Amino acid sequence: MDFDWQIPGEDFFGIPHKEIEEAFEDPFSVRMLPDESNTGATRYYLLGRSIGGRYLFCVFWTDGKNYRIVAARNMTQDEQVFYDRKNAESLS
């Protein structure tokens, strides 16, 4: 998996690139159905955790090999509950 960072440097709006990459490598991450944007590009959503335990919500585009992060932020409380519930369901 290769990342194409739109914003160069080590942080993406205050979130280190490494933590975002870790969220994508999270074996319990939740990937959501795509959404068609106004530009016609398909955006995907990911809920995942970094190794340090940070809950992240990411919006991204992919061609199957390269991933371009469109936005990333900390999950809201409701998103964390959803992530934890999905993981509990998959483990039972």
CNS distance restraints for C-alpha pairs under 8 A (distance, minus, plus):
assign (resid   1 and name CA) (resid  65 and name CA) 5.71 0.50 0.50
assign (resid   1 and name CA) (resid  66 and name CA) 6.23 0.50 0.50
assign (resid   1 and name CA) (resid  67 and name CA) 7.21 0.50 0.50
assign (resid   2 and name CA) (resid  65 and name CA) 6.39 0.50 0.50
assign (resid   2 and name CA) (resid  66 and name CA) 4.83 0.50 0.50
assign (resid   2 and name CA) (resid  67 and name CA) 6.09 0.50 0.50
assign (resid   3 and name CA) (resid  66 and name CA) 5.64 0.50 0.50
assign (resid   3 and name CA) (resid  67 and name CA) 4.75 0.50 0.50
assign (resid   3 and name CA) (resid  68 and name CA) 5.89 0.50 0.50
assign (resid   3 and name CA) (resid  69 and name CA) 7.64 0.50 0.50
assign (resid   4 and name CA) (resid  66 and name CA) 6.50 0.50 0.50
assign (resid   4 and name CA) (resid  67 and name CA) 5.85 0.50 0.50
assign (resid   4 and name CA) (resid  68 and name CA) 4.85 0.50 0.50
assign (resid   4 and name CA) (resid  69 and name CA) 7.31 0.50 0.50
assign (resid   5 and name CA) (resid  68 and name CA) 5.99 0.50 0.50
assign (resid   5 and name CA) (resid  69 and name CA) 6.46 0.50 0.50
assign (resid   6 and name CA) (resid  68 and name CA) 6.99 0.50 0.50
assign (resid   6 and name CA) (resid  69 and name CA) 7.13 0.50 0.50
assign (resid   6 and name CA) (resid  70 and name CA) 7.63 0.50 0.50
assign (resid   7 and name CA) (resid  12 and name CA) 6.43 0.50 0.50
assign (resid  10 and name CA) (resid  16 and name CA) 5.67 0.50 0.50
assign (resid  10 and name CA) (resid  17 and name CA) 5.75 0.50 0.50
assign (resid  11 and name CA) (resid  15 and name CA) 5.14 0.50 0.50
assign (resid  11 and name CA) (resid  16 and name CA) 4.15 0.50 0.50
assign (resid  11 and name CA) (resid  17 and name CA) 5.50 0.50 0.50
assign (resid  12 and name CA) (resid  16 and name CA) 6.06 0.50 0.50
assign (resid  12 and name CA) (resid  17 and name CA) 6.30 0.50 0.50
assign (resid  12 and name CA) (resid  72 and name CA) 7.30 0.50 0.50
assign (resid  13 and name CA) (resid  72 and name CA) 7.64 0.50 0.50
assign (resid  15 and name CA) (resid  19 and name CA) 6.91 0.50 0.50
assign (resid  15 and name CA) (resid  20 and name CA) 7.22 0.50 0.50
assign (resid  15 and name CA) (resid  72 and name CA) 7.55 0.50 0.50
assign (resid  15 and name CA) (resid  73 and name CA) 7.39 0.50 0.50
assign (resid  16 and name CA) (resid  20 and name CA) 6.71 0.50 0.50
assign (resid  17 and name CA) (resid  21 and name CA) 6.21 0.50 0.50
assign (resid  18 and name CA) (resid  22 and name CA) 6.14 0.50 0.50
assign (resid  19 and name CA) (resid  23 and name CA) 6.30 0.50 0.50
assign (resid  19 and name CA) (resid  50 and name CA) 5.24 0.50 0.50
assign (resid  19 and name CA) (resid  51 and name CA) 7.44 0.50 0.50
assign (resid  19 and name CA) (resid  54 and name CA) 7.93 0.50 0.50
assign (resid  20 and name CA) (resid  24 and name CA) 6.62 0.50 0.50
assign (resid  20 and name CA) (resid  50 and name CA) 6.98 0.50 0.50
assign (resid  20 and name CA) (resid  56 and name CA) 7.35 0.50 0.50
assign (resid  20 and name CA) (resid  58 and name CA) 7.86 0.50 0.50
assign (resid  20 and name CA) (resid  72 and name CA) 7.65 0.50 0.50
assign (resid  21 and name CA) (resid  25 and name CA) 6.44 0.50 0.50
assign (resid  21 and name CA) (resid  50 and name CA) 7.91 0.50 0.50
assign (resid  22 and name CA) (resid  26 and name CA) 6.18 0.50 0.50
assign (resid  22 and name CA) (resid  49 and name CA) 7.05 0.50 0.50
assign (resid  22 and name CA) (resid  50 and name CA) 4.87 0.50 0.50
assign (resid  22 and name CA) (resid  51 and name CA) 6.40 0.50 0.50
assign (resid  23 and name CA) (resid  29 and name CA) 6.96 0.50 0.50
assign (resid  23 and name CA) (resid  47 and name CA) 7.49 0.50 0.50
assign (resid  23 and name CA) (resid  48 and name CA) 4.46 0.50 0.50
assign (resid  23 and name CA) (resid  49 and name CA) 4.67 0.50 0.50
assign (resid  23 and name CA) (resid  50 and name CA) 4.78 0.50 0.50
assign (resid  23 and name CA) (resid  51 and name CA) 7.81 0.50 0.50
assign (resid  23 and name CA) (resid  55 and name CA) 7.96 0.50 0.50
assign (resid  23 and name CA) (resid  56 and name CA) 6.78 0.50 0.50
assign (resid  24 and name CA) (resid  29 and name CA) 6.91 0.50 0.50
assign (resid  24 and name CA) (resid  46 and name CA) 7.59 0.50 0.50
assign (resid  24 and name CA) (resid  48 and name CA) 6.51 0.50 0.50
assign (resid  25 and name CA) (resid  29 and name CA) 7.72 0.50 0.50
assign (resid  26 and name CA) (resid  48 and name CA) 6.01 0.50 0.50
assign (resid  26 and name CA) (resid  49 and name CA) 6.16 0.50 0.50
assign (resid  26 and name CA) (resid  50 and name CA) 7.06 0.50 0.50
assign (resid  28 and name CA) (resid  48 and name CA) 7.07 0.50 0.50
assign (resid  28 and name CA) (resid  87 and name CA) 6.31 0.50 0.50
assign (resid  29 and name CA) (resid  46 and name CA) 6.77 0.50 0.50
assign (resid  29 and name CA) (resid  47 and name CA) 5.55 0.50 0.50
assign (resid  29 and name CA) (resid  48 and name CA) 4.38 0.50 0.50
assign (resid  29 and name CA) (resid  49 and name CA) 7.11 0.50 0.50
assign (resid  29 and name CA) (resid  83 and name CA) 7.75 0.50 0.50
assign (resid  30 and name CA) (resid  46 and name CA) 5.62 0.50 0.50
assign (resid  30 and name CA) (resid  47 and name CA) 5.03 0.50 0.50
assign (resid  30 and name CA) (resid  48 and name CA) 6.47 0.50 0.50
assign (resid  30 and name CA) (resid  83 and name CA) 6.81 0.50 0.50
assign (resid  30 and name CA) (resid  86 and name CA) 7.70 0.50 0.50
assign (resid  31 and name CA) (resid  44 and name CA) 7.33 0.50 0.50
assign (resid  31 and name CA) (resid  45 and name CA) 5.73 0.50 0.50
assign (resid  31 and name CA) (resid  46 and name CA) 4.50 0.50 0.50
assign (resid  31 and name CA) (resid  47 and name CA) 6.47 0.50 0.50
assign (resid  32 and name CA) (resid  44 and name CA) 6.30 0.50 0.50
assign (resid  32 and name CA) (resid  45 and name CA) 5.10 0.50 0.50
assign (resid  32 and name CA) (resid  46 and name CA) 6.20 0.50 0.50
assign (resid  33 and name CA) (resid  44 and name CA) 6.33 0.50 0.50
assign (resid  33 and name CA) (resid  45 and name CA) 7.14 0.50 0.50
assign (resid  34 and name CA) (resid  42 and name CA) 6.03 0.50 0.50
assign (resid  34 and name CA) (resid  43 and name CA) 5.40 0.50 0.50
assign (resid  34 and name CA) (resid  44 and name CA) 4.54 0.50 0.50
assign (resid  34 and name CA) (resid  45 and name CA) 7.06 0.50 0.50
assign (resid  35 and name CA) (resid  42 and name CA) 5.68 0.50 0.50
assign (resid  35 and name CA) (resid  43 and name CA) 5.23 0.50 0.50
assign (resid  35 and name CA) (resid  44 and name CA) 6.38 0.50 0.50
assign (resid  36 and name CA) (resid  40 and name CA) 5.92 0.50 0.50
assign (resid  36 and name CA) (resid  41 and name CA) 6.12 0.50 0.50
assign (resid  36 and name CA) (resid  42 and name CA) 4.81 0.50 0.50
assign (resid  36 and name CA) (resid  43 and name CA) 6.38 0.50 0.50
assign (resid  37 and name CA) (resid  41 and name CA) 5.75 0.50 0.50
assign (resid  37 and name CA) (resid  42 and name CA) 6.26 0.50 0.50
assign (resid  37 and name CA) (resid  43 and name CA) 6.89 0.50 0.50
assign (resid  41 and name CA) (resid  61 and name CA) 7.69 0.50 0.50
assign (resid  42 and name CA) (resid  61 and name CA) 6.44 0.50 0.50
assign (resid  43 and name CA) (resid  59 and name CA) 6.49 0.50 0.50
assign (resid  43 and name CA) (resid  60 and name CA) 5.54 0.50 0.50
assign (resid  43 and name CA) (resid  61 and name CA) 5.03 0.50 0.50
assign (resid  43 and name CA) (resid  62 and name CA) 7.97 0.50 0.50
assign (resid  44 and name CA) (resid  59 and name CA) 5.68 0.50 0.50
assign (resid  44 and name CA) (resid  60 and name CA) 5.27 0.50 0.50
assign (resid  44 and name CA) (resid  61 and name CA) 6.10 0.50 0.50
assign (resid  45 and name CA) (resid  57 and name CA) 7.25 0.50 0.50
assign (resid  45 and name CA) (resid  58 and name CA) 5.68 0.50 0.50
assign (resid  45 and name CA) (resid  59 and name CA) 4.67 0.50 0.50
assign (resid  45 and name CA) (resid  60 and name CA) 6.38 0.50 0.50
assign (resid  46 and name CA) (resid  56 and name CA) 7.94 0.50 0.50
assign (resid  46 and name CA) (resid  57 and name CA) 5.77 0.50 0.50
assign (resid  46 and name CA) (resid  58 and name CA) 5.11 0.50 0.50
assign (resid  46 and name CA) (resid  59 and name CA) 6.52 0.50 0.50
assign (resid  46 and name CA) (resid  60 and name CA) 7.96 0.50 0.50
assign (resid  47 and name CA) (resid  55 and name CA) 7.32 0.50 0.50
assign (resid  47 and name CA) (resid  56 and name CA) 5.82 0.50 0.50
assign (resid  47 and name CA) (resid  57 and name CA) 4.80 0.50 0.50
assign (resid  47 and name CA) (resid  58 and name CA) 6.57 0.50 0.50
assign (resid  47 and name CA) (resid  75 and name CA) 7.63 0.50 0.50
assign (resid  47 and name CA) (resid  79 and name CA) 7.79 0.50 0.50
assign (resid  47 and name CA) (resid  83 and name CA) 6.68 0.50 0.50
assign (resid  48 and name CA) (resid  55 and name CA) 5.93 0.50 0.50
assign (resid  48 and name CA) (resid  56 and name CA) 5.42 0.50 0.50
assign (resid  48 and name CA) (resid  57 and name CA) 6.72 0.50 0.50
assign (resid  48 and name CA) (resid  83 and name CA) 7.74 0.50 0.50
assign (resid  49 and name CA) (resid  53 and name CA) 5.55 0.50 0.50
assign (resid  49 and name CA) (resid  54 and name CA) 5.30 0.50 0.50
assign (resid  49 and name CA) (resid  55 and name CA) 4.58 0.50 0.50
assign (resid  49 and name CA) (resid  56 and name CA) 5.89 0.50 0.50
assign (resid  50 and name CA) (resid  54 and name CA) 5.21 0.50 0.50
assign (resid  50 and name CA) (resid  55 and name CA) 6.77 0.50 0.50
assign (resid  50 and name CA) (resid  56 and name CA) 7.55 0.50 0.50
assign (resid  54 and name CA) (resid  74 and name CA) 7.42 0.50 0.50
assign (resid  55 and name CA) (resid  74 and name CA) 5.80 0.50 0.50
assign (resid  55 and name CA) (resid  75 and name CA) 5.56 0.50 0.50
assign (resid  55 and name CA) (resid  80 and name CA) 6.93 0.50 0.50
assign (resid  56 and name CA) (resid  72 and name CA) 6.84 0.50 0.50
assign (resid  56 and name CA) (resid  73 and name CA) 5.75 0.50 0.50
assign (resid  56 and name CA) (resid  74 and name CA) 4.60 0.50 0.50
assign (resid  56 and name CA) (resid  75 and name CA) 5.13 0.50 0.50
assign (resid  57 and name CA) (resid  72 and name CA) 5.66 0.50 0.50
assign (resid  57 and name CA) (resid  73 and name CA) 5.45 0.50 0.50
assign (resid  57 and name CA) (resid  74 and name CA) 5.91 0.50 0.50
assign (resid  57 and name CA) (resid  75 and name CA) 5.22 0.50 0.50
assign (resid  58 and name CA) (resid  69 and name CA) 7.07 0.50 0.50
assign (resid  58 and name CA) (resid  70 and name CA) 7.57 0.50 0.50
assign (resid  58 and name CA) (resid  71 and name CA) 5.69 0.50 0.50
assign (resid  58 and name CA) (resid  72 and name CA) 4.35 0.50 0.50
assign (resid  58 and name CA) (resid  73 and name CA) 6.64 0.50 0.50
assign (resid  59 and name CA) (resid  69 and name CA) 6.13 0.50 0.50
assign (resid  59 and name CA) (resid  70 and name CA) 5.37 0.50 0.50
assign (resid  59 and name CA) (resid  71 and name CA) 5.07 0.50 0.50
assign (resid  59 and name CA) (resid  72 and name CA) 6.34 0.50 0.50
assign (resid  60 and name CA) (resid  67 and name CA) 6.62 0.50 0.50
assign (resid  60 and name CA) (resid  68 and name CA) 5.51 0.50 0.50
assign (resid  60 and name CA) (resid  69 and name CA) 4.41 0.50 0.50
assign (resid  60 and name CA) (resid  70 and name CA) 5.05 0.50 0.50
assign (resid  60 and name CA) (resid  71 and name CA) 6.96 0.50 0.50
assign (resid  61 and name CA) (resid  67 and name CA) 5.85 0.50 0.50
assign (resid  61 and name CA) (resid  68 and name CA) 5.22 0.50 0.50
assign (resid  61 and name CA) (resid  69 and name CA) 6.58 0.50 0.50
assign (resid  61 and name CA) (resid  70 and name CA) 7.11 0.50 0.50
assign (resid  62 and name CA) (resid  66 and name CA) 5.60 0.50 0.50
assign (resid  62 and name CA) (resid  67 and name CA) 4.60 0.50 0.50
assign (resid  62 and name CA) (resid  68 and name CA) 6.29 0.50 0.50
assign (resid  63 and name CA) (resid  67 and name CA) 7.13 0.50 0.50
assign (resid  75 and name CA) (resid  79 and name CA) 5.61 0.50 0.50
assign (resid  75 and name CA) (resid  80 and name CA) 6.08 0.50 0.50
assign (resid  76 and name CA) (resid  80 and name CA) 6.30 0.50 0.50
assign (resid  77 and name CA) (resid  81 and name CA) 6.34 0.50 0.50
assign (resid  78 and name CA) (resid  82 and name CA) 6.24 0.50 0.50
assign (resid  79 and name CA) (resid  83 and name CA) 6.08 0.50 0.50
assign (resid  80 and name CA) (resid  84 and name CA) 6.08 0.50 0.50
assign (resid  81 and name CA) (resid  85 and name CA) 6.00 0.50 0.50
assign (resid  82 and name CA) (resid  86 and name CA) 6.12 0.50 0.50
assign (resid  83 and name CA) (resid  87 and name CA) 6.28 0.50 0.50
assign (resid  84 and name CA) (resid  88 and name CA) 6.13 0.50 0.50
assign (resid  85 and name CA) (resid  89 and name CA) 6.20 0.50 0.50
assign (resid  86 and name CA) (resid  90 and name CA) 6.30 0.50 0.50
assign (resid  87 and name CA) (resid  91 and name CA) 6.25 0.50 0.50
assign (resid  88 and name CA) (resid  92 and name CA) 6.37 0.50 0.50
